[in-house]
Amino acid sequence: MTRDVEKSHVLFMVIEHFKGRDPAPVYARFRARGRMMPAGLKYHGSWIELNFARCFQVMECDDVALLMAWIAEWRDLTNFEVIPVVTSEVTAAAMKKSRAGKRPSAHR
């Protein structure tokens, strides 16, 4: 791994399903109260589906309880899917290490 932080911090793809496919209440709360993230939870960015049904966010933390506390602030307005993910860089390094001890197969 290229950074020590990747050893302890986990990235999460958070998919929010806006209740009623209506993001307006989420944006209204965000304007009024901010993102409401606990210290230690890092927001990387978000993208909204073109039909306004879902929001895709990347979050980072070393304690999943922080992510759960943040979700609790919003769960009345949206349903959540949370998927732990790693960067392509981390995956490529892991794949390189896993292949280092293997000889190429003669049968392909």
Secondary structure by P-SEA (a helix, b strand, c coil): ccccccccbbbbbbbbbcccccaaaaaaaaaccccccccccccccccccccccbbbbbbbbccaaaaaaaaaaccccccbbbbbbbcaaaaaaaaaaaaccccccccc
